[in-house]
Amino acid sequence: MDIREQDRWLPIANVGRVMRQALPPHGKLSKEAKQCMQECVSEFISFITSQAAEKCSLEKRKTLNGEDILFSMYSLGFENYAETLKIYLAKYRQYELLESEARREKYRQRKGPAVEADDDNGSDAEGDEERGGDAEGDFLNYENELGFEGW
């Protein structure tokens, strides 16, 4: 399977937007600077992702998750980035949980008492689906398994 060159790289407009956030208000970016950064970040993402995909393959899993990315970053020596990503991932999951609860509450208010009776019986299909397979106790379970001291 041939991958086209434009499919290997992040969109240059997105790369430029992120780069401009780090510049002073009147700073400018050359086209070459954006292209260089585009190639570098795309290669970095591919490097980390391929390591995580290899781990999933060894474990006979098809779905790559946040913990796989964290594991690959630690195993490849990017501990500083992994620590920041670990914090972001925890905050993102907390945000998603709060959003899920807000949607569920909005649904309950719209549907009335019949839904609350279903919830008491544990038949809230929407809530079960949103919780998915990532139990709260499983969050970042590599800490004990791998013995990383920085975790």
SEPANU-23065 format. One record per residue (C-alpha): x, y, z. Coordinates in steps of 0.001 Angstrom, whole numbers, m for minus. Example, Ala and Ser with C-alpha at 12.3 -4.5 7.8 and 13.67 -1.06 7.14 Angstrom:
2
SITE        x        y        z
SITE    12300    m4500     7800
SITE    13670    m1060     7140
% end
This chain:
151
SITE        x        y        z
SITE        0        0        0
SITE     1540     3275    m1107
SITE     1031     6242     1174
SITE      916     9588     m563
SITE     3305    12228      764
SITE      494    14587     1790
SITE    m1091    11763     3804
SITE     2089    11238     5857
SITE     2232    14785     7203
SITE       18    16898     9396
SITE    m1731    19740     7559
SITE      680    22643     7269
SITE    m2025    25153     8256
SITE    m2469    23374    11598
SITE     1294    23229    12160
SITE     1591    26940    11370
SITE    m1262    27776    13745
SITE      437    25960    16632
SITE     3782    27569    15819
SITE     2250    31076    15718
SITE      908    30613    19249
SITE     4503    30487    20489
SITE     5516    33656    18644
SITE     5046    37284    19679
SITE     1983    38941    18101
SITE     3874    40423    15139
SITE     6259    37498    14615
SITE     6397    35843    11209
SITE     7046    32304    10043
SITE     8753    31375     6828
SITE     7280    28706     4616
SITE    10471    26659     5086
SITE    10154    26821     8879
SITE     6582    25509     8715
SITE     7550    22758     6287
SITE    10504    21697     8440
SITE     8332    21563    11558
SITE     5624    19718     9613
SITE     8076    16978     8694
SITE     9571    16782    12199
SITE     6297    16529    14134
SITE     4845    14085    11631
SITE     7907    11862    11976
SITE     7746    12126    15785
SITE     4088    11084    15804
SITE     4831     8166    13477
SITE     7742     7062    15666
SITE     5695     7073    18884
SITE     2647     5522    17226
SITE     4596     2689    15605
SITE     6098     1764    18984
SITE     2627     1807    20574
SITE     1186     m224    17674
SITE     3917    m2823    18113
SITE     2952    m3174    21776
SITE     m715    m3605    20817
SITE      246    m6206    18242
SITE     2234    m8194    20803
SITE     m750    m8085    23149
SITE    m3066    m9092    20269
SITE    m5114    m5914    20526
SITE    m6402    m3803    17667
SITE    m7165     m607    19543
SITE    m4351     1741    20467
SITE    m5146     3842    23565
SITE    m3636     6663    25601
SITE    m1751     4303    27884
SITE      m77     2727    24852
SITE     1161     6151    23753
SITE     2418     6909    27263
SITE     4171     3542    27438
SITE     5898     4102    24101
SITE     7004     7597    25090
SITE     8561     6274    28296
SITE    10179     3327    26565
SITE    11656     5572    23854
SITE    13122     8052    26336
SITE    10592    10873    26092
SITE     9776    10891    29829
SITE     9414    14684    30031
SITE     6802    14732    27295
SITE     5087    11661    28711
SITE     4629    13301    32114
SITE     2897    16276    30495
SITE      769    13982    28348
SITE     m165    11902    31398
SITE    m1517    15020    33132
SITE    m3381    16088    30005
SITE    m4884    12624    29555
SITE    m6144    12587    33157
SITE    m7710    16035    32757
SITE    m9243    15073    29417
SITE   m10797    11927    30882
SITE   m12166    13892    33821
SITE   m13673    16427    31413
SITE   m15221    13645    29324
SITE   m16705    12065    32453
SITE   m18256    15372    33517
SITE   m19632    15952    30010
SITE   m21086    12447    29973
SITE   m22793    13041    33306
SITE   m24174    16378    32086
SITE   m25581    14729    28927
SITE   m27097    11947    31006
SITE   m28710    14441    33401
SITE   m30071    16488    30501
SITE   m31522    13287    29013
SITE   m33138    12364    32349
SITE   m34719    15786    32675
SITE   m36086    15587    29147
SITE   m37483    12049    29506
SITE   m38847    12344    33026
SITE   m39404     9769    35791
SITE   m39524     6686    33519
SITE   m35816     6991    32760
SITE   m34916     7335    36453
SITE   m36684     4015    37160
SITE   m34656     2381    34376
SITE   m31442     3822    35854
SITE   m32173     2213    39198
SITE   m32395    m1174    37456
SITE   m29061     m659    35697
SITE   m30528     m629    32191
SITE   m29189     2747    31087
SITE   m27722     1624    27755
SITE   m26370     5083    26931
SITE   m24483     5337    30224
SITE   m23069     1802    29957
SITE   m21808     2532    26455
SITE   m20200     5815    27488
SITE   m18344     4213    30358
SITE   m16848     1721    27905
SITE   m14129     m741    28863
SITE   m11915     1729    30723
SITE   m12789     1155    34365
SITE   m11725     3913    36723
SITE    m9378     1566    38562
SITE    m7581      664    35317
SITE    m6484     4257    34654
SITE    m2802     4287    33757
SITE    m2276      775    35086
SITE     1279      603    33722
SITE     2604     2352    36824
SITE     2849     m843    38859
SITE     3406    m3179    35935
SITE     6463    m1378    34577
SITE     7932       26    37741
SITE     8598     3496    36343
SITE     9845     5546    39249
SITE     8530     8804    37815
SITE     4921     7668    37682
% end
